């Protein structure tokens, strides 16, 4: 059994490495270019593959880890939702797949928050991470459903959602590299990539957000 687990971990790491390299590459190259799209496809493939494999590993003997299980689901949500956001360029309403992806993450985020609160009350180490990522996931899914109900409010809302989710998935990849690859497991190591990535998302959100009519008049 342990030999099988090791093989799965190696495959998981290979997919994760592919996601990390192509994710960084997609950020560097010109947005919307052919190379950006190709790297985006490879990034999605790598992150989904890595996360799917991590889920059964987190339940195997001597490797049980409910937090990594939930983070794997979180990463899958980010990649799926990030790619689904692109479909709103040509549609006005969320379909069943959109609702299931966001609804599922809403449920898992709630579970993470509950586990975090329980852990803090009972003295479980690093329980604040459940609250941190659970709260982050809850915020994202609430924004998802607000977007689904107001898809025409902002013509670039789909693009903002796409960038936010895909950068979020890249954050997960960088965090995994720091924790597993470099062997750093401190609270700062877990949260710093998310904090820095969030600033990057805010930068792009402001950059592509349409200017108010008054700004165009002034210019």
SVG drawing of the C-alpha trace seen along z (x, -y; Angstrom):
<svg xmlns="http://www.w3.org/2000/svg" viewBox="-30 -67 43 69">
<polyline fill="none" stroke="black" stroke-width="0.4" points="0.0,0.0 2.8,-2.4 4.5,-1.8 1.3,-2.7 0.9,-5.8 4.4,-6.9 3.8,-6.5 0.6,-8.6 2.5,-11.3 5.1,-11.4 2.4,-11.7 0.7,-14.3 4.0,-16.3 4.5,-16.0 1.1,-17.4 1.7,-20.1 5.0,-21.1 3.4,-21.3 0.7,-23.6 3.3,-25.8 5.5,-26.3 2.7,-27.0 0.8,-29.1 3.7,-31.4 4.2,-31.4 0.6,-32.4 1.0,-35.3 4.2,-36.5 3.1,-36.3 0.6,-38.6 -3.0,-38.1 -5.3,-36.7 -2.4,-35.6 -2.2,-32.1 0.6,-31.2 -1.3,-32.5 -4.3,-30.3 -2.0,-27.2 -0.3,-27.7 -3.7,-28.2 -4.9,-24.9 -1.8,-23.1 -2.1,-24.9 -5.7,-23.7 -4.8,-20.2 -1.9,-20.1 -3.8,-21.6 -6.9,-19.4 -4.7,-16.3 -2.7,-17.1 -5.7,-18.0 -7.7,-14.9 -4.8,-12.6 -4.4,-14.4 -7.9,-13.7 -7.6,-9.9 -4.1,-10.2 -5.5,-12.4 -7.7,-9.5 -5.1,-6.7 -3.6,-5.0 -0.9,-7.2 -1.6,-10.0 -5.0,-11.1 -5.4,-14.8 -8.8,-16.4 -7.3,-19.9 -5.4,-18.8 -8.5,-17.1 -10.5,-20.3 -7.7,-22.3 -7.7,-19.9 -11.4,-20.5 -10.8,-24.2 -8.2,-24.1 -10.5,-22.1 -13.2,-24.7 -10.9,-27.6 -9.8,-26.0 -13.3,-25.0 -14.9,-28.3 -12.1,-30.2 -12.6,-28.4 -16.4,-28.5 -16.1,-32.3 -14.9,-32.5 -18.3,-31.1 -20.0,-34.2 -18.4,-36.1 -21.1,-34.6 -23.9,-33.8 -26.0,-35.8 -27.2,-33.2 -25.4,-30.6 -26.3,-27.1 -26.5,-24.0 -22.7,-23.3 -22.0,-26.8 -24.5,-26.5 -23.1,-23.1 -19.5,-24.2 -20.1,-27.3 -22.7,-25.6 -20.3,-22.7 -17.6,-25.1 -20.1,-27.1 -20.8,-23.8 -17.1,-22.9 -16.2,-26.4 -18.9,-26.3 -17.4,-22.9 -13.9,-24.4 -15.2,-27.4 -17.0,-25.0 -13.9,-22.8 -11.8,-26.0 -14.0,-27.2 -14.1,-23.8 -10.4,-23.5 -9.7,-26.9 -12.1,-26.0 -10.4,-22.6 -6.8,-23.8 -6.1,-22.0 -2.8,-23.5 -3.2,-25.7 -7.0,-25.6 -7.0,-29.2 -6.1,-28.0 -9.5,-26.4 -11.0,-29.8 -8.7,-31.6 -9.3,-29.4 -12.9,-28.7 -13.6,-32.4 -11.8,-33.0 -13.8,-30.3 -17.1,-31.6 -16.4,-35.1 -15.6,-33.8 -18.8,-31.8 -20.9,-34.6 -19.4,-36.8 -20.2,-34.0 -23.9,-34.0 -24.0,-37.8 -22.4,-37.7 -24.9,-35.0 -27.7,-37.3 -26.1,-40.4 -24.2,-39.2 -24.9,-42.3 -24.0,-44.8 -20.3,-44.9 -19.3,-43.9 -15.9,-42.8 -17.2,-40.9 -16.5,-37.5 -12.9,-38.5 -12.4,-39.7 -13.9,-36.4 -11.6,-34.4 -8.4,-36.2 -9.3,-36.1 -10.0,-32.3 -7.0,-31.3 -4.6,-33.5 -6.2,-31.8 -5.4,-28.4 -1.8,-29.6 -1.6,-30.7 -2.6,-27.2 0.2,-25.8 2.8,-28.2 1.7,-27.4 1.9,-23.7 5.5,-24.2 6.5,-26.1 4.9,-23.7 5.7,-20.4 8.7,-21.3 10.6,-23.5 9.3,-21.9 8.1,-25.1 4.9,-24.7 4.5,-27.9 1.4,-30.0 3.2,-32.7 4.2,-30.1 0.5,-29.0 -1.0,-32.5 1.7,-34.8 1.1,-33.6 -2.6,-34.3 -2.0,-37.8 0.4,-38.7 -1.8,-37.0 -4.8,-38.9 -3.0,-42.2 -2.2,-41.1 -5.8,-40.2 -6.9,-43.7 -4.4,-45.3 -5.8,-43.5 -9.4,-44.1 -8.7,-47.9 -6.9,-47.8 -9.7,-46.1 -12.7,-47.6 -14.5,-50.0 -14.1,-53.7 -17.1,-55.7 -18.7,-57.8 -17.5,-61.0 -13.9,-59.9 -14.2,-59.6 -15.8,-63.0 -12.8,-64.5 -10.3,-62.8"/>
</svg>
